[in-house]
Amino acid sequence: MHDDHDHPHDHHSHAHPAAAVVRRADPGFSLLRLSALQRLAGAGVIIAVLWLAVLWALS
């Protein structure tokens, strides 16, 4: 450790590995990446399935 300067920070004695940050090639599914039309279509499918479940439960 060097004590000849007075700014407060830690001096790490270990090296950080180059592969510390792992990047995935495939980011996976995300609702935020869908277009507005795709989101509306997905909401319509969910609503239709819910209505079918309600109608099935009442029959």
Contacts in CASP RR format, 6 or more apart in sequence:
PFRMAT RR
TARGET T0000
AUTHOR 0000-0000-0000
METHOD contacts of the structure
MODEL  1
MHDDHDHPHDHHSHAHPAAAVVRRADPGFSLLRLSALQRLAGAGVIIAVL
WLAVLWALS
1 11 0 8 1.000
2 11 0 8 1.000
31 39 0 8 1.000
END
